[in-house]
Amino acid sequence: MSIEFIRERSFENNGLTFAAKEWGRSGYPPVIALHGWLDNANTFDRMLPHMENVHVIALDLAGHGRSDFRSRDSGYDIWHDIADVMAVADQMGWETFGLIGHSRGAIISGLVAGTYPERVTSAALIDGYMPLPEEAHNTAKHFARAIHENKRFAAASATGFQDYDRAILARVNGFVKLEHEAAATLAERGVEEIDGLFYWRNDQRLKAASMIKLSKDHLHSFLSAINGRVLLIQAENSVFSPSDKQSEAFDWIPHMEIVKMPGSHHLHLEGQAEQVAVKVQTLF
């Protein structure tokens, strides 16, 4: 039986409130779904109706959608999200669970699965795998850049658009191109009106460099620890094709299947949504 959207949910962790969408009913395999950078939980709206017999919490990650922004003395280094995901699982009472992640959400999924291999049964990674590893000798230079960018973006204001349609078009024509329907789906959850202008509700600090980038050894530690099955779906027309350093790491995960599908980076939200859902369903 195809799953349906059930209700809005909220979760708490470290003083922050996280918004989420619940799909399907309890009693079926539990799954946490994680969206990509500057997206929100609606990214799975076209894909999930083609799945069945799963219970999904699609989360707005910190700084995105309807979830809280991190405090000024914190930031958006990707490992902070691991604890947030585990807090959701714990509050749902899920001792074990699967993951679906797109782009940045796929990277987070891999880190979660490696940190808690005894709890993550499987992970579907949609056009995202691991961050580009950084050489240790670049750490100091990168740290200086991150401090500068975090300060600059903390003081920056989000772009205000004269009307709702212009906010949608900004995503259609953004760095990662989106079909209009896909951008509109994200806008339903991600655009808010303030004083007659329309804004995408994302923390501007998400655009800053991370304070620390993980090295090859760090990433190997996470990914080689994964116990569950992993499915990596690569979009044939993605702007984020894996680098040589990322591709050579594919052997680190013992049980990973790699599938290439037609489509762009957001193939799960565009015309290939059903195709992606059918393949992801095999994990659960």
N, C-alpha and C positions, 0 to 999 in steps of 0.2 A: 504494500500500500504506500503510495507516494506521501511524503511528509508534507506538513503544512506549517505555516507560521502560527505559533501559539500565542505569544505575548512578549512584551518588553520585560527585561529583568535588570536588576542592578546588583553589584557586588562591591565589597569594600576591601581595600588593602592599603596599609601604611597611610591611612588618613585620606585616601582618594576613593572616589566613587566611580565605578566602571559601569557603563551602560552596555546592554547586550540584547540580542534577539534570540528567542528560544524557538526552535523548530523541532517538530516531532514530539513523541511521548516518552515518558520514562518507561524503563523496561527493555528498551532497545539499546544496542551498543552506543555508549556515550562518546561524543566528539566535541572538541573545541575548535572553532574555525577562526583564523587570524588573517585579517586583511593586509593590504600592502601600504606603502608609504603614502601619506596624505589621503588615503581612502577611508572607508568606514565599513561597518558590518553589512551594509546593503550590497557590498561587492558580491555576496553569495546569493542574492535574491533570485537571479535567473537560473542558477545552477541547482540549488537545493530542491526545488520542486520536482526535479527529475530523479531524485534519490528516494529510497524507501527503507523503512525499518532501521532508522538511526535516530538518535536523540542529540540534537546539535545546539550548542551555545555559540552563536556568532558574536564575537566581542568587539566593541570599540576600544582599541588600545589607547593607552594614556596619550593625551594631547590630540586625539582624533575624535571626530563625530560628536557624540553626546557625553563622552567620558571627561573626567577632570584633567586639567593640565598639571604637569609636575611643578613642584614649588621652584622658586628661583634658585635655591641652593642645591637643587638636583638637576637632572638632565635626561637626555634620551639615548644614552649609551644602551646598546641593544640588549645587554644582559639584564637590565632592570626589568624587562618584560617577562623574564623567566619566572620570577617570583609572583608577578601578577597573574600569569596563566595558572600557576599552581594554586594560588588563592582561590581562583574560580573553581578549579577541580575539587578542592577541599570543601568549599561552601556548597557545592552540588552533591557532596558525599561520594564522589567518584574515586575509588581506590586505583582503578586503571581506566584509561581512556585513549581515544585516538585523536589525531590532529589533522586538520586541513589548513594549509597556509598558502597564501599567494604572495610572491615577491618578498618584501620585508617580512611578512608573516610566515613565509616558508623558511626563511633564515632563522627566525625565532623558533619555529617548530623543530628544526634540527638541533638547536641548542637545548631546548626543553627535553627532547627525546634522549640526548646524550647525558644531560644532568640527572634525569630520573628514568633510566632505562627499565627499571622494574615496574614503572607505572604507565609508560607509553607503549601501547600495543601496536600501533601503526601510525604512519604519517604520510599524507599526500602533499607533495610539494609542487605547487603550480608556478612554473616559470620563475623559480628562485631556489637557491641551494645553500650557498654559504657566502659570506662577505669575502672580498678580495683580501687575502692575507697581507699583512704589512711586515716589512723587515724591521727587526728590533732596533737597528741603528737609526731609523727614521723617527723614533718615538718622541724625542724632545722637540724636533721641528714640528711634528704633527700636533703635539700638545699645545704649542704656542698658537698655531693656526686655530685650534678648537676654542681656546680661550677668547681669541679675537672674534671669531664668528658667533660664539654664544652671546657675547656682549652686544654685538651689532644686531643680531636678530631679536634679542630680548627687548631692544629699544625700538624695533620696527613694528609698524602697524600693518595689519592685513589689508589687502586691496579691497576697496569697496566698489561694487558695481551698481550702476543706475537702475538695473532691473534684474529680475531672477534669470531671465533667458541669457543675459550677458554673462552671468556667473557660470551658467552651464557651458556656454561657448568657450569660456576661458579654459575649461578642462578639455573640451573637444580639441582645441588647438594648442594644448600644452606640450611640454617636452615629450611626454608619452601620449601620443594621439589616442583619442577615444571616439568610438561611435557615439552619435548624439544620444541614443537611447541609454547607453551605458553611463554616460556622464549625467544624464537626467536622473538615473536610478541612484547614483551616489549623491546627487544634489538634494534629493528628498530627505536625506538624513544629515547631510553635511553643510547645507547652506542656511544661514539665519539672517533675518532682517533686523537691522539696528538703525534707528533714526532715518528710515527711508532708504538706506543702502543695504546691499546684499553682500554677505561675506561668507567665504568658506571657513568653517569653524575648525581650524587646525592651529596648534601652537607654532608660532613662527620659528621657535628654536629647533624644531624638527629639521629645518633646513641647514643647520650648523653641523660641522664635522664632529664626530664623536671624540671624546677626550682621549681615549685609548683605542687603537685598532688591534684586533687579535692577530697573533702570528700564526704561521703554518703549524707550529707545534701545539699552540693553544687549540686551534681548530681540529687538529687530529685527535686531541684528547676528547673533545666533545663527540665528534662524529664516529670515531671508532668504538665508542662505548654503547652506541645504539643497539638495542636488542630486537626491536620490533621491525616489521616489514616496512619498507619505504618505497614509495612510488614517486618518481620525478617526471613531471610532464613539462616538456620543453616546447615552447611555441616556435614554429618555423620562422615566423616573421618578427620575432622579438628584437627589441633594441638592446636587450641585455643578454646576449649570447655568452655562455661561460668562457672565461679566459683559459689559457693553457694551464695556469696554476690551479684554477678551480676544477678543470676537467680531470687533471691528474689525481685529484682527491676523490674521484668517484669510487675508487676501490676501497676507500676507508670504511664505507658502510657495508657490512657483510650481506645484507639482504635487501638490496636496492634494485628496482626495475626502472629503466629509463625508457620513456615513450616520447616520440616527437609527434606533434599534432599541427595541422594547419591553423593559422591564426596569429594574432598579435599578442602583446604582453598580457592584455586583459581578455584572453580567449574564453575564460570561464564566465565572463560577464557580457560577452558579445555572441556572435553567431554560433560559436562552438560550445555553448554552455551545456547542452544536453550530452554531447560527445564526451566532454570532460567529466560530467557527472556519472555517466555510465562506467567510465574507467575507474574513477575514484571509488565507486560503489564496490568494486571487487576487493577493496581492503577491509571492508566492514561487513 
